[in-house]
Amino acid sequence: MRASEYVDRHGMRAGASLVRDDFELALKEFREADARYAGQPELLFWRCLVLLSMRRTEAALPHLKELFEKDGK
């Protein structure tokens, strides 16, 4: 399986979970994709959004910092 297929599969599952307000499952899906394909900025971005949606700001902040450092802005 190509990386993009793996990420897309977990991304689709995570998106479906978000629609159902199942943030824990969405976070799990993004973690699984990120564990296999670490360093994908898009995965990090979506993980941050899920954490923020769960009102887990303190958990999201280190990931946001990493994302902005990677982007160089």
trRosetta pair geometry for C-beta under 8 A, 3 or more apart (Angstrom, degrees):
i j d omega theta_ij theta_ji phi_ij phi_ji
1 5 5.0 -121 -174 83 92 126
1 6 5.3 105 128 -57 122 93
2 5 4.7 94 60 4 81 104
2 6 7.2 -150 94 -5 42 86
3 6 5.8 -59 -151 37 33 110
3 7 6.1 27 156 -14 69 109
3 36 7.8 -177 -131 126 80 103
3 37 5.2 113 -157 -102 108 136
4 7 5.8 -55 -142 42 31 109
4 8 5.9 34 156 -22 66 109
5 8 5.6 -54 -142 38 28 112
5 9 6.3 32 157 -24 63 104
6 9 5.9 -52 -150 31 28 111
6 10 6.7 15 157 -5 62 106
6 33 6.5 155 134 -128 87 81
6 36 6.0 -85 146 102 146 146
6 37 6.7 145 90 -25 123 126
7 10 6.2 -62 -150 45 30 102
7 11 5.8 34 152 -24 66 114
7 33 5.0 94 -121 -161 62 123
7 37 5.8 -57 -69 46 109 154
7 40 6.4 -169 -116 -150 143 175
7 42 7.8 78 175 82 136 120
7 43 6.7 -102 -142 -68 111 114
8 11 5.3 -56 -139 40 29 116
8 12 6.2 32 159 -22 65 103
9 12 6.0 -53 -151 32 26 108
9 13 6.6 22 152 -13 61 106
10 13 5.6 -53 -147 39 36 111
10 14 6.0 38 153 -21 68 106
10 29 4.5 168 -171 178 85 89
10 30 6.8 147 146 -83 115 32
10 32 5.5 -159 -122 82 141 104
10 33 3.7 -165 77 -57 151 113
11 14 5.6 -53 -143 37 30 112
11 15 6.2 33 155 -21 64 105
11 29 7.5 165 -72 141 20 119
11 30 7.8 64 -96 -94 59 74
11 33 6.7 56 -47 -76 73 167
11 43 7.9 -108 -81 -98 100 79
11 46 7.3 117 -127 26 90 176
12 15 5.6 -52 -146 36 30 113
12 16 6.4 31 155 -18 63 105
13 16 5.8 -54 -149 37 31 110
13 17 6.4 33 151 -21 63 107
13 25 7.6 -104 152 151 96 103
13 29 4.6 -168 94 -122 108 147
14 17 5.5 -55 -151 35 32 114
14 18 6.5 36 151 -23 65 102
14 25 7.6 -173 -116 122 54 73
14 26 4.3 87 -159 -149 76 72
14 27 7.9 116 -133 -37 107 19
14 29 3.8 -156 -67 86 89 132
14 30 5.2 74 -107 -48 152 83
14 33 7.8 -72 -27 -2 134 133
14 46 6.8 83 127 149 147 135
14 50 7.4 -78 -173 -72 114 140
15 18 5.6 -51 -150 30 33 113
15 19 6.8 37 151 -21 63 100
15 26 7.6 102 -51 -124 18 108
16 19 5.7 -48 -154 29 35 114
16 20 6.8 21 152 -5 64 107
17 20 5.9 -66 -154 46 34 103
17 22 4.2 -91 -166 77 85 103
17 23 7.3 144 139 -84 105 17
17 25 4.1 -147 -135 93 141 107
17 26 3.9 -169 93 -62 123 79
17 29 6.5 169 6 1 143 135
18 21 7.3 32 -173 -83 36 27
18 22 7.4 -97 -64 54 22 64
18 23 7.1 56 -108 -95 65 61
18 26 4.9 70 -58 -93 79 150
18 50 7.1 -109 -92 -103 109 94
18 53 7.5 46 -138 92 101 174
22 25 4.3 6 137 28 114 116
22 26 6.3 137 97 -21 71 88
23 26 5.4 -54 -144 38 36 114
23 27 6.1 39 156 -22 68 105
23 50 5.6 152 -158 -169 89 91
23 53 5.7 -163 -112 100 130 112
23 54 4.6 163 144 -74 154 105
24 27 5.8 -55 -150 36 28 111
24 28 6.5 32 150 -21 62 106
24 54 7.9 100 -62 -104 60 139
25 28 5.4 -51 -149 34 35 116
25 29 6.5 36 153 -20 66 103
26 29 5.8 -55 -151 34 31 111
26 30 6.5 26 154 -13 65 106
26 50 5.0 -164 112 -122 117 134
27 30 5.9 -56 -148 40 32 108
27 31 6.2 35 153 -22 65 107
27 47 6.8 83 -135 -141 71 78
27 50 4.9 177 -77 133 81 142
27 51 7.0 91 -108 -67 120 70
27 54 7.4 -10 -51 -27 135 148
28 31 5.7 -55 -148 35 29 113
28 32 6.4 30 154 -21 64 105
29 32 5.8 -52 -149 33 31 111
29 33 6.5 27 155 -14 64 105
30 33 5.8 -55 -147 39 34 109
30 34 6.0 30 155 -17 67 111
30 43 5.8 154 -163 -166 89 85
30 46 5.6 -156 -112 102 135 106
30 47 4.5 175 138 -82 143 87
30 50 6.4 -171 8 7 149 149
31 34 5.7 -60 -143 42 28 109
31 35 6.1 36 156 -29 66 104
31 47 7.2 100 -64 -115 63 125
32 35 5.8 -47 -145 27 28 113
32 36 6.9 15 159 -7 59 106
33 36 6.3 -68 -157 42 30 102
33 37 6.1 -33 168 40 69 104
33 40 7.5 -61 139 48 102 144
33 43 5.5 -153 106 -121 113 131
34 37 6.7 -82 -127 69 26 65
34 38 5.8 60 173 -99 70 58
34 40 6.8 -133 -111 42 70 101
34 43 4.6 167 -80 145 92 139
34 44 7.0 104 -114 -67 129 64
34 47 6.7 0 -42 -50 148 142
35 38 6.9 7 -137 -59 17 91
37 40 5.2 32 126 -27 105 124
37 43 7.0 141 89 -22 99 154
40 43 4.2 67 85 6 108 111
40 44 6.9 172 89 -10 58 85
41 44 5.5 -59 -150 39 37 113
41 45 6.1 43 153 -25 70 104
41 67 6.2 108 -150 -139 87 85
41 70 5.8 -165 -95 109 109 142
41 71 7.0 100 -137 -67 143 89
42 45 5.5 -50 -148 32 33 116
42 46 6.5 26 157 -13 65 105
43 46 6.1 -58 -148 40 30 105
43 47 6.2 33 154 -21 65 107
44 47 5.7 -53 -146 35 30 113
44 48 6.5 34 154 -21 63 104
44 63 5.7 -169 -168 -175 92 101
44 66 6.5 -111 -162 96 145 112
44 67 5.0 178 124 -83 125 103
44 70 7.8 99 57 22 160 150
45 48 5.8 -58 -157 32 29 112
45 49 6.7 26 150 -17 64 105
45 67 6.1 114 -77 -133 69 145
46 49 5.5 -50 -148 35 38 113
46 50 6.5 40 153 -20 67 101
47 50 5.8 -53 -151 35 33 111
47 51 6.4 32 152 -17 66 106
47 60 8.0 175 124 -121 75 80
47 63 6.0 -106 98 -174 112 159
48 51 5.7 -56 -148 39 31 110
48 52 6.2 29 155 -16 66 108
48 60 4.8 97 -148 -156 72 102
48 63 4.9 -162 -79 105 95 121
48 64 5.3 107 -133 -70 141 81
48 67 6.6 -59 -32 -19 148 149
49 52 5.7 -55 -145 40 31 110
49 53 6.2 35 153 -23 64 106
50 53 5.6 -54 -149 35 31 114
50 54 6.4 24 153 -13 64 108
51 54 5.7 -61 -150 41 32 108
51 56 4.5 -87 -170 76 82 106
51 57 7.6 139 137 -85 97 22
51 59 5.0 -134 -157 94 132 105
51 60 3.8 169 101 -72 129 98
51 63 7.1 121 20 37 152 141
52 55 7.4 36 -177 -82 37 26
52 56 7.3 -103 -74 56 24 63
52 57 6.4 54 -115 -94 70 65
52 60 5.1 39 -57 -72 78 170
56 59 4.2 -11 150 32 109 120
56 60 6.1 122 100 -25 76 93
57 60 5.6 -62 -147 38 33 110
57 61 6.4 47 157 -41 68 98
58 61 6.0 -36 -148 9 31 117
59 62 7.6 -57 -175 26 34 98
59 63 7.7 17 143 0 62 114
60 63 5.7 -72 -162 47 47 110
60 64 5.8 47 148 -26 82 108
61 64 5.6 -54 -142 35 32 112
61 65 6.3 34 159 -21 65 104
62 65 5.6 -52 -149 35 32 114
62 66 6.4 35 152 -19 64 104
63 66 5.6 -51 -148 36 34 113
63 67 6.3 38 151 -22 65 105
64 67 5.5 -53 -148 35 32 114
64 68 6.4 27 156 -14 66 105
65 68 6.0 -58 -148 40 29 106
65 69 6.2 29 154 -19 65 108
66 69 5.7 -57 -146 37 30 111
66 70 6.3 31 155 -20 65 106
67 70 5.9 -55 -150 34 28 111
67 71 6.4 22 154 -14 63 110
68 71 5.6 -57 -144 41 33 110
68 73 6.0 -92 -162 73 82 74
69 72 7.5 38 177 -72 32 36
